[in-house]
Amino acid sequence: MQLHVLDIVIIVAYLMSTVLIGYWVSHRASQSMQSYFLGGNKMPWYVLGISNASGMFDISGTMLLVYWMFIYGLKSVWIPWLWPTFNQIFLMVYLSAWLRRSKVMTGAEWIQTRFGTGRGAQLSHLIVVIYAFVSIIGFFTYGFKGIGKFAATFLPWHLSPNVYALILVAITAIYVIKGGMISVVITEVMQFVILSIASFAVGIIAMLKVAPEALHRMVPAGWDQVFFGWRLDLDWSRLLPSANGKIAQDGYGLFGFLVMMLFFKGVLVSAAGPAPNYDMQRVLAAKNPREASMMSAWVNIVLTFPRYILISGLTVLAAVFFSDNIRAMGPNMDFELVLPYALGRFVPVGLLGFLIAGLLAAFMSNFASTVNAAPPYFVNDIYKRFINPNAKPRTYVRLSYLSSFAVVVIGVLFGWNVTSVNSVVLWIVSGLWGGYTASNVLKWYWWRFNGYGYFWGMVTGISSALTMPKILDHIPAVQSFLGSHPINSDVSIIFPLVLVISLIGCFAGTLLTKPESDEVLMDFYRRVRPWGFWGPILEKVLAEDPSFKRNRDFLRDMFNVAVGIVWQISLVALPIYIVIQEFQRAAITLAVILGTSAILKFNWFDHLAERECETDKAAANDK
């Protein structure tokens, strides 16, 4: 499509401003590694929360969510449990506080607080660094492919999607590499403001252009129902036959079973804590554990409403005005392109440039956060620890520039050869996270788990995540089962298999080697104060300090997690109901949000300060 000159000017002005901001803050960011990677732990929780939300508001994910809502209607609010989105609730309720109490810079450095400095801890440290790089490259690839598709649809220079993605990556890399986390956070706040304004504009346009009756004529019965039965029961055969083919290809026909699997997987992944990426970096950058928890709660609010206003608006416009075009494309329609097609047809001049700038901002936020999360693992966890622990701060920062550049180059090489956004997402959430889950659940909740168990659990998990999809493709019995049971294989087969293999590695590595020293375990337990299977260590801590108070918040935390998941789903559903003009359902949903918010206020928020006070007393007594 052809952009108006005004739209092009807005887009170019935005891109130039982000680079200038990166250079403006680069002097402050280059003072030390703490400043470069964590902003000196001086940024307010609400700013970090907006930054984190902006990083999650990526263009690839938004394209995928628009496609899901177009095909699955309001039932699509459950599908993001693939990631799972409710991991932010676990972080909010207790895991952000546990992680921030460690006072480290990276997930790999955290290993020392849990497993000490022995051989097992060194191996665990190494495997976390490897995993961090693999996962960061995976997220980079996911973003690269999505922004290329989007830019090729809108920008006027007739380049290939990969070339467009390469140009945008290069522009973003300039300010990320130069300015570090401070640059990333400042630009992300600006980007979030732009994107939120554009999102609300699209939602208003959809409400003005599309009456509820017109939408109902263009979607199948049940499309506007958020609740579900065992089967999906959305029949597109009369309206858009290619959509039925897409549902079969996705394997989401047995929707009740799918959601059960997503919840089971999601609880395990969430209980493992954040993966070593930008989400973990924001938690570690908070001023203290209380603000880390508040930051994670704030992410749920500021991310959900504007994002789903945009997603709902684009989906409604596409469903009513673009269905004929999609139908004409036949079975080969790429539903990931629904978002750019809807934008190009319905958003007016000026606002279109503003919105494209906002969506480019979404990509740049996600990309910037991903790239900025990678260098600490090389500089802090490899170079500083094993090669040159006494280098000058400027040396570490310059090496951070170099490692950031290397991550960009490797990510581009992978992204260039991937064909689908959805395929990358499924590999990350089902394969790679399956390999991460077992070791990282056990590290929090079981005292006997040691560095060797962590290492072998991660090795077997990552290895099986990389090889399992190809192995299953060559097993006729598996393919026959999947053909007769239409459910997504990544959720129903790959994740459980990778999880079981990883658990075997965890238990074998742990039980065939000695426990970590009492000194290491007691120090970790006093500092982090986790609940779980820590009885023997608790007894030893109490023997030294009878005034120590164990963490008795398990039931409170699990109750708050359950309430929080209901709260989060309601936050997702509310903007959708508003845009499709189901105001009675919107009012009911708002009442649920207010009720769950009140429960969380009294049962979670009011106890944050008390909980951290007890932790501080335990640490003071230990000293």
SULZICOR-V841871 format. One record per residue. N is the residue number from 1. RES is the residue in one letter. PHI is phi as a letter, one per 40 degrees, with the letter a starting at -180 (NA if undefined). BURIAL is I if it has 9 or more other C-alpha atoms within 8 Angstrom, else O. D_LAST is the distance of its C-alpha to the last C-alpha in Angstrom with 1 decimal. Layout:
((N & RES & PHI & BURIAL & D_LAST) (N & RES & PHI & BURIAL & D_LAST))
//
This chain:
((1 & M & NA & O & 66.0) (2 & Q & b & O & 66.6) (3 & L & c & I & 64.1) (4 & H & c & O & 65.5) (5 & V & d & O & 64.9) (6 & L & c & I & 62.8) (7 & D & c & I & 60.4) (8 & I & c & I & 60.2) (9 & V & c & I & 59.4) (10 & I & c & I & 56.6) (11 & I & c & I & 55.0) (12 & V & c & O & 55.4) (13 & A & c & O & 54.0) (14 & Y & c & I & 50.9) (15 & L & c & I & 50.3) (16 & M & c & O & 50.7) (17 & S & c & O & 48.3) (18 & T & c & I & 45.4) (19 & V & c & I & 45.9) (20 & L & c & I & 46.0) (21 & I & c & I & 42.7) (22 & G & d & I & 41.0) (23 & Y & c & I & 42.2) (24 & W & c & O & 41.5) (25 & V & c & I & 37.7) (26 & S & c & I & 37.5) (27 & H & c & I & 36.5) (28 & R & c & O & 33.4) (29 & A & c & I & 32.5) (30 & S & c & I & 32.9) (31 & Q & c & I & 30.4) (32 & S & a & I & 27.7) (33 & M & c & I & 26.9) (34 & Q & c & I & 24.4) (35 & S & c & I & 27.4) (36 & Y & c & I & 29.9) (37 & F & c & I & 28.3) (38 & L & b & I & 26.1) (39 & G & g & I & 27.7) (40 & G & g & I & 24.5) (41 & N & f & I & 23.0) (42 & K & b & O & 25.0) (43 & M & c & I & 27.8) (44 & P & c & I & 28.3) (45 & W & c & I & 28.1) (46 & Y & c & I & 31.9) (47 & V & c & I & 32.9) (48 & L & c & I & 30.9) (49 & G & c & I & 32.5) (50 & I & c & I & 35.9) (51 & S & c & I & 35.3) (52 & N & c & I & 34.2) (53 & A & c & I & 37.3) (54 & S & c & I & 39.5) (55 & G & c & I & 38.4) (56 & M & c & I & 39.3) (57 & F & c & I & 42.6) (58 & D & c & I & 44.2) (59 & I & c & I & 48.0) (60 & S & c & I & 48.1) (61 & G & c & I & 46.4) (62 & T & c & I & 48.5) (63 & M & d & I & 51.7) (64 & L & c & I & 50.6) (65 & L & c & I & 49.9) (66 & V & c & I & 53.2) (67 & Y & c & I & 55.0) (68 & W & c & I & 53.2) (69 & M & c & I & 54.2) (70 & F & d & I & 57.7) (71 & I & c & O & 58.3) (72 & Y & b & I & 56.2) (73 & G & g & I & 56.3) (74 & L & c & I & 53.7) (75 & K & c & I & 52.6) (76 & S & c & I & 51.1) (77 & V & c & I & 48.0) (78 & W & c & O & 46.9) (79 & I & c & I & 47.4) (80 & P & c & I & 44.3) (81 & W & c & I & 42.3) (82 & L & d & I & 43.1) (83 & W & c & O & 40.1) (84 & P & c & I & 38.8) (85 & T & c & O & 38.6) (86 & F & c & I & 36.6) (87 & N & c & I & 33.6) (88 & Q & c & I & 32.7) (89 & I & c & I & 32.6) (90 & F & d & I & 30.0) (91 & L & c & I & 27.9) (92 & M & d & I & 28.4) (93 & V & c & I & 27.5) (94 & Y & a & I & 24.3) (95 & L & c & I & 24.2) (96 & S & c & I & 23.7) (97 & A & c & I & 20.5) (98 & W & d & I & 19.2) (99 & L & c & I & 20.2) (100 & R & c & I & 18.9) (101 & R & c & I & 15.3) (102 & S & c & I & 15.4) (103 & K & f & O & 15.8) (104 & V & b & I & 18.5) (105 & M & b & I & 22.1) (106 & T & a & I & 24.2) (107 & G & c & I & 24.6) (108 & A & c & I & 24.9) (109 & E & c & I & 21.6) (110 & W & d & I & 20.0) (111 & I & d & I & 21.4) (112 & Q & c & I & 18.7) (113 & T & c & I & 15.9) (114 & R & c & I & 18.2) (115 & F & b & I & 20.0) (116 & G & g & I & 18.2) (117 & T & b & O & 20.5) (118 & G & c & O & 23.2) (119 & R & c & O & 26.9) (120 & G & c & I & 26.7) (121 & A & c & I & 24.0) (122 & Q & c & I & 26.2) (123 & L & c & I & 29.2) (124 & S & c & I & 27.5) (125 & H & d & I & 26.4) (126 & L & c & I & 30.1) (127 & I & c & I & 31.6) (128 & V & c & I & 29.6) (129 & V & c & I & 30.8) (130 & I & c & O & 34.4) (131 & Y & c & I & 34.2) (132 & A & d & I & 33.0) (133 & F & c & I & 36.0) (134 & V & c & O & 38.4) (135 & S & c & I & 37.4) (136 & I & c & I & 37.4) (137 & I & c & I & 40.8) (138 & G & c & I & 41.9) (139 & F & c & I & 41.0) (140 & F & c & I & 42.6) (141 & T & c & I & 45.8) (142 & Y & d & I & 45.9) (143 & G & c & I & 45.8) (144 & F & d & I & 48.2) (145 & K & c & I & 50.9) (146 & G & c & I & 50.7) (147 & I & c & I & 51.0) (148 & G & c & I & 53.9) (149 & K & c & I & 55.8) (150 & F & c & I & 55.2) (151 & A & c & I & 56.1) (152 & A & c & I & 59.2) (153 & T & c & I & 60.5) (154 & F & b & I & 60.2) (155 & L & c & I & 60.1) (156 & P & c & O & 63.6) (157 & W & b & O & 63.7) (158 & H & f & O & 64.6) (159 & L & c & O & 61.9) (160 & S & c & O & 60.5) (161 & P & d & I & 57.3) (162 & N & c & I & 55.4) (163 & V & c & I & 56.6) (164 & Y & d & I & 55.5) (165 & A & c & I & 52.1) (166 & L & c & I & 51.8) (167 & I & c & O & 52.7) (168 & L & c & I & 50.2) (169 & V & c & I & 47.4) (170 & A & c & O & 48.3) (171 & I & c & I & 48.2) (172 & T & c & I & 44.8) (173 & A & c & I & 43.4) (174 & I & d & I & 44.2) (175 & Y & c & I & 41.9) (176 & V & c & I & 39.1) (177 & I & c & I & 39.0) (178 & K & c & I & 39.3) (179 & G & b & I & 37.1) (180 & G & g & I & 34.2) (181 & M & c & I & 32.3) (182 & I & d & I & 33.0) (183 & S & c & I & 36.7) (184 & V & c & I & 36.5) (185 & V & c & I & 34.9) (186 & I & c & I & 37.4) (187 & T & c & I & 40.4) (188 & E & c & I & 39.3) (189 & V & c & I & 39.2) (190 & M & c & O & 42.7) (191 & Q & c & I & 43.9) (192 & F & c & I & 42.7) (193 & V & c & O & 44.7) (194 & I & d & I & 47.8) (195 & L & c & I & 47.5) (196 & S & c & I & 47.0) (197 & I & d & O & 50.1) (198 & A & c & I & 52.1) (199 & S & c & I & 51.0) (200 & F & c & I & 52.1) (201 & A & c & O & 55.4) (202 & V & c & I & 56.1) (203 & G & c & I & 55.4) (204 & I & c & I & 57.8) (205 & I & d & I & 60.4) (206 & A & c & I & 60.3) (207 & M & c & I & 60.7) (208 & L & c & O & 63.6) (209 & K & c & O & 65.4) (210 & V & b & I & 64.9) (211 & A & c & I & 66.1) (212 & P & d & I & 64.6) (213 & E & c & O & 68.0) (214 & A & c & I & 68.3) (215 & L & c & I & 64.9) (216 & H & c & I & 66.0) (217 & R & c & O & 69.1) (218 & M & b & I & 67.3) (219 & V & b & I & 64.6) (220 & P & c & I & 65.1) (221 & A & d & O & 64.8) (222 & G & g & O & 61.2) (223 & W & c & I & 59.7) (224 & D & c & O & 58.4) (225 & Q & b & I & 56.7) (226 & V & c & I & 53.0) (227 & F & c & O & 53.1) (228 & F & a & I & 54.5) (229 & G & b & O & 56.1) (230 & W & c & O & 56.1) (231 & R & b & I & 58.2) (232 & L & c & I & 57.9) (233 & D & f & O & 61.6) (234 & L & b & I & 62.0) (235 & D & b & O & 65.5) (236 & W & c & I & 66.1) (237 & S & d & I & 69.4) (238 & R & c & O & 71.6) (239 & L & c & O & 69.6) (240 & L & a & I & 67.8) (241 & P & d & I & 68.3) (242 & S & c & I & 66.0) (243 & A & c & I & 63.1) (244 & N & c & I & 63.9) (245 & G & c & I & 63.8) (246 & K & c & O & 60.3) (247 & I & c & I & 59.0) (248 & A & c & I & 60.4) (249 & Q & c & O & 58.9) (250 & D & c & O & 55.5) (251 & G & g & I & 55.8) (252 & Y & b & I & 54.7) (253 & G & c & I & 57.8) (254 & L & c & I & 55.9) (255 & F & c & I & 53.6) (256 & G & c & I & 52.2) (257 & F & c & O & 51.2) (258 & L & d & I & 49.7) (259 & V & c & I & 47.5) (260 & M & c & O & 46.3) (261 & M & c & I & 45.4) (262 & L & c & I & 43.7) (263 & F & c & I & 41.6) (264 & F & d & O & 40.7) (265 & K & c & I & 39.8) (266 & G & c & I & 38.0) (267 & V & c & I & 35.7) (268 & L & c & I & 34.6) (269 & V & c & I & 34.2) (270 & S & c & I & 32.4) (271 & A & c & I & 29.9) (272 & A & c & I & 29.2) (273 & G & g & I & 27.7) (274 & P & c & I & 29.1) (275 & A & c & O & 30.8) (276 & P & c & I & 29.7) (277 & N & b & I & 31.9) (278 & Y & c & I & 32.1) (279 & D & c & I & 30.9) (280 & M & c & I & 27.5) (281 & Q & c & I & 27.4) (282 & R & c & I & 27.9) (283 & V & c & I & 25.1) (284 & L & c & I & 22.7) (285 & A & c & I & 24.3) (286 & A & c & I & 23.5) (287 & K & c & I & 21.3) (288 & N & a & I & 18.9) (289 & P & d & I & 19.2) (290 & R & c & I & 21.5) (291 & E & c & I & 23.8) (292 & A & c & I & 23.9) (293 & S & c & I & 25.3) (294 & M & c & I & 27.7) (295 & M & c & I & 28.9) (296 & S & c & I & 29.9) (297 & A & c & I & 31.7) (298 & W & c & I & 33.5) (299 & V & d & I & 34.7) (300 & N & d & I & 36.7) (301 & I & c & I & 38.5) (302 & V & c & I & 39.4) (303 & L & c & I & 40.4) (304 & T & c & I & 42.5) (305 & F & c & I & 45.0) (306 & P & c & I & 46.4) (307 & R & c & I & 46.4) (308 & Y & c & I & 48.4) (309 & I & c & I & 50.7) (310 & L & c & I & 51.6) (311 & I & d & I & 51.8) (312 & S & c & I & 54.0) (313 & G & c & I & 56.2) (314 & L & c & I & 56.9) (315 & T & c & I & 57.6) (316 & V & c & I & 59.9) (317 & L & c & I & 61.9) (318 & A & c & I & 62.2) (319 & A & c & I & 63.2) (320 & V & c & I & 66.0) (321 & F & b & O & 67.3) (322 & F & b & I & 66.5) (323 & S & c & I & 67.2) (324 & D & c & O & 70.8) (325 & N & c & O & 69.5) (326 & I & c & I & 67.0) (327 & R & c & I & 69.7) (328 & A & c & O & 71.9) (329 & M & c & O & 69.4) (330 & G & g & O & 69.8) (331 & P & c & O & 67.3) (332 & N & c & O & 65.8) (333 & M & c & O & 64.2) (334 & D & c & O & 60.6) (335 & F & c & O & 58.9) (336 & E & c & I & 55.9) (337 & L & c & I & 58.4) (338 & V & d & I & 58.9) (339 & L & c & I & 56.5) (340 & P & c & I & 58.1) (341 & Y & c & I & 61.6) (342 & A & c & I & 60.8) (343 & L & c & I & 59.5) (344 & G & c & I & 62.4) (345 & R & c & O & 65.0) (346 & F & b & O & 63.6) (347 & V & c & I & 61.4) (348 & P & c & O & 63.5) (349 & V & d & I & 63.6) (350 & G & g & I & 60.8) (351 & L & c & I & 58.5) (352 & L & c & I & 58.8) (353 & G & c & I & 57.6) (354 & F & c & I & 54.7) (355 & L & c & I & 53.8) (356 & I & c & I & 54.2) (357 & A & d & I & 51.9) (358 & G & c & I & 49.4) (359 & L & c & I & 49.7) (360 & L & c & I & 49.4) (361 & A & c & I & 46.3) (362 & A & c & I & 45.0) (363 & F & c & I & 45.5) (364 & M & c & I & 44.0) (365 & S & c & I & 40.9) (366 & N & c & I & 40.4) (367 & F & c & I & 41.3) (368 & A & c & I & 39.2) (369 & S & c & I & 36.1) (370 & T & c & I & 36.9) (371 & V & c & I & 37.5) (372 & N & c & I & 34.4) (373 & A & c & I & 32.2) (374 & A & c & I & 33.6) (375 & P & d & I & 32.8) (376 & P & d & I & 28.9) (377 & Y & c & I & 29.5) (378 & F & c & I & 31.7) (379 & V & c & I & 30.2) (380 & N & c & I & 26.4) (381 & D & c & I & 26.6) (382 & I & b & I & 29.5) (383 & Y & c & I & 30.5) (384 & K & c & I & 27.2) (385 & R & c & I & 25.5) (386 & F & b & O & 28.5) (387 & I & b & O & 31.1) (388 & N & a & O & 29.9) (389 & P & c & O & 26.1) (390 & N & b & O & 26.9) (391 & A & c & O & 29.7) (392 & K & c & O & 30.1) (393 & P & d & I & 29.1) (394 & R & c & I & 32.8) (395 & T & c & O & 33.5) (396 & Y & c & I & 31.1) (397 & V & c & I & 32.7) (398 & R & c & O & 36.2) (399 & L & c & I & 35.4) (400 & S & c & I & 34.3) (401 & Y & d & I & 37.8) (402 & L & c & O & 39.3) (403 & S & c & I & 37.4) (404 & S & c & I & 38.2) (405 & F & c & I & 41.8) (406 & A & c & O & 41.8) (407 & V & c & I & 40.5) (408 & V & c & I & 43.3) (409 & V & c & O & 45.9) (410 & I & c & I & 44.9) (411 & G & c & I & 44.7) (412 & V & c & I & 48.2) (413 & L & c & O & 49.7) (414 & F & c & I & 48.5) (415 & G & c & I & 49.4) (416 & W & c & I & 52.9) (417 & N & b & O & 53.8) (418 & V & c & I & 52.6) (419 & T & b & O & 55.2) (420 & S & b & O & 53.5) (421 & V & c & I & 50.5) (422 & N & c & O & 50.5) (423 & S & c & O & 50.5) (424 & V & c & I & 47.3) (425 & V & d & I & 45.6) (426 & L & c & I & 46.5) (427 & W & c & I & 45.4) (428 & I & c & I & 41.9) (429 & V & c & I & 41.3) (430 & S & b & I & 42.9) (431 & G & c & I & 42.6) (432 & L & c & I & 39.7) (433 & W & c & I & 37.4) (434 & G & c & I & 38.6) (435 & G & c & I & 37.2) (436 & Y & c & I & 33.8) (437 & T & c & I & 33.5) (438 & A & d & I & 33.0) (439 & S & c & I & 30.1) (440 & N & c & I & 28.2) (441 & V & c & I & 28.7) (442 & L & c & I & 27.5) (443 & K & c & I & 24.4) (444 & W & c & I & 23.0) (445 & Y & b & I & 24.3) (446 & W & b & I & 24.7) (447 & W & c & I & 22.1) (448 & R & c & O & 24.7) (449 & F & c & I & 25.7) (450 & N & b & I & 24.9) (451 & G & c & I & 25.5) (452 & Y & c & I & 29.1) (453 & G & c & I & 29.9) (454 & Y & c & I & 28.7) (455 & F & c & I & 30.8) (456 & W & c & I & 33.9) (457 & G & c & I & 33.8) (458 & M & c & I & 33.7) (459 & V & c & I & 36.4) (460 & T & c & I & 38.7) (461 & G & c & I & 38.1) (462 & I & c & I & 38.8) (463 & S & c & I & 41.7) (464 & S & c & I & 43.4) (465 & A & c & I & 42.8) (466 & L & c & I & 44.7) (467 & T & b & O & 47.5) (468 & M & d & I & 48.0) (469 & P & d & I & 50.1) (470 & K & c & O & 52.6) (471 & I & c & O & 52.8) (472 & L & c & I & 53.5) (473 & D & c & I & 56.2) (474 & H & b & O & 58.2) (475 & I & b & O & 58.0) (476 & P & d & O & 61.2) (477 & A & c & O & 60.0) (478 & V & c & I & 57.0) (479 & Q & c & I & 59.2) (480 & S & c & O & 61.7) (481 & F & c & O & 59.0) (482 & L & c & I & 57.8) (483 & G & c & O & 61.4) (484 & S & c & O & 62.1) (485 & H & b & O & 58.7) (486 & P & c & I & 58.2) (487 & I & b & I & 54.4) (488 & N & d & I & 52.1) (489 & S & c & I & 51.5) (490 & D & c & I & 48.2) (491 & V & c & I & 46.8) (492 & S & c & I & 48.7) (493 & I & b & O & 48.7) (494 & I & c & I & 46.6) (495 & F & d & I & 43.2) (496 & P & c & I & 43.4) (497 & L & c & O & 44.6) (498 & V & c & I & 41.9) (499 & L & c & I & 39.3) (500 & V & c & O & 40.7) (501 & I & c & I & 40.9) (502 & S & c & I & 37.3) (503 & L & c & I & 36.2) (504 & I & c & I & 38.1) (505 & G & c & I & 36.3) (506 & C & c & I & 32.9) (507 & F & c & I & 33.7) (508 & A & c & I & 35.5) (509 & G & c & I & 32.8) (510 & T & c & I & 30.1) (511 & L & c & O & 32.1) (512 & L & c & O & 33.7) (513 & T & b & O & 30.5) (514 & K & c & O & 27.4) (515 & P & c & O & 24.3) (516 & E & c & I & 21.2) (517 & S & c & O & 18.7) (518 & D & d & O & 16.6) (519 & E & c & O & 13.5) (520 & V & c & I & 14.6) (521 & L & c & I & 15.7) (522 & M & c & I & 12.8) (523 & D & c & I & 10.5) (524 & F & c & I & 13.4) (525 & Y & c & I & 14.0) (526 & R & c & I & 10.7) (527 & R & c & I & 10.9) (528 & V & c & I & 14.7) (529 & R & f & I & 15.6) (530 & P & c & I & 19.2) (531 & W & c & I & 21.9) (532 & G & h & O & 24.3) (533 & F & c & O & 24.8) (534 & W & b & I & 21.3) (535 & G & d & O & 22.2) (536 & P & d & O & 21.4) (537 & I & c & I & 17.9) (538 & L & d & I & 17.4) (539 & E & d & O & 18.7) (540 & K & c & I & 16.2) (541 & V & c & I & 13.2) (542 & L & c & I & 14.9) (543 & A & c & O & 15.7) (544 & E & c & O & 12.1) (545 & D & b & O & 11.3) (546 & P & c & O & 14.8) (547 & S & c & O & 13.9) (548 & F & c & O & 12.9) (549 & K & b & O & 15.9) (550 & R & c & O & 17.7) (551 & N & c & O & 19.5) (552 & R & b & O & 23.0) (553 & D & c & O & 24.5) (554 & F & d & O & 26.7) (555 & L & c & O & 29.9) (556 & R & c & O & 29.2) (557 & D & c & I & 28.3) (558 & M & c & O & 31.4) (559 & F & c & O & 33.6) (560 & N & c & I & 32.4) (561 & V & c & I & 33.1) (562 & A & c & O & 36.6) (563 & V & c & I & 37.2) (564 & G & c & I & 35.9) (565 & I & c & I & 38.3) (566 & V & c & I & 41.2) (567 & W & d & I & 40.1) (568 & Q & c & I & 40.0) (569 & I & c & I & 43.4) (570 & S & c & I & 44.8) (571 & L & c & I & 43.6) (572 & V & c & I & 45.4) (573 & A & c & I & 48.6) (574 & L & d & I & 49.0) (575 & P & c & I & 50.0) (576 & I & c & I & 52.3) (577 & Y & c & I & 54.1) (578 & I & c & I & 54.5) (579 & V & c & I & 56.0) (580 & I & c & I & 58.4) (581 & Q & g & I & 59.2) (582 & E & c & I & 58.4) (583 & F & c & O & 57.4) (584 & Q & c & O & 57.5) (585 & R & c & O & 55.1) (586 & A & c & I & 52.9) (587 & A & c & O & 52.8) (588 & I & c & O & 51.8) (589 & T & c & I & 49.1) (590 & L & c & I & 47.8) (591 & A & c & O & 47.7) (592 & V & c & I & 45.5) (593 & I & c & I & 43.2) (594 & L & c & O & 42.9) (595 & G & c & O & 42.4) (596 & T & c & I & 39.7) (597 & S & c & I & 38.0) (598 & A & c & O & 38.0) (599 & I & c & I & 36.4) (600 & L & c & I & 33.7) (601 & K & c & I & 33.1) (602 & F & c & I & 32.5) (603 & N & b & I & 30.9) (604 & W & b & I & 28.7) (605 & F & d & O & 28.4) (606 & D & c & I & 27.8) (607 & H & b & I & 24.8) (608 & L & c & I & 23.0) (609 & A & c & O & 21.2) (610 & E & c & O & 20.3) (611 & R & c & O & 19.0) (612 & E & c & I & 16.6) (613 & C & c & O & 15.5) (614 & E & c & I & 14.5) (615 & T & c & I & 12.6) (616 & D & c & O & 10.7) (617 & K & c & O & 9.9) (618 & A & c & I & 8.8) (619 & A & c & I & 6.4) (620 & A & c & O & 5.2) (621 & N & c & O & 5.4) (622 & D & c & O & 3.8) (623 & K & c & O & 0.0))
//
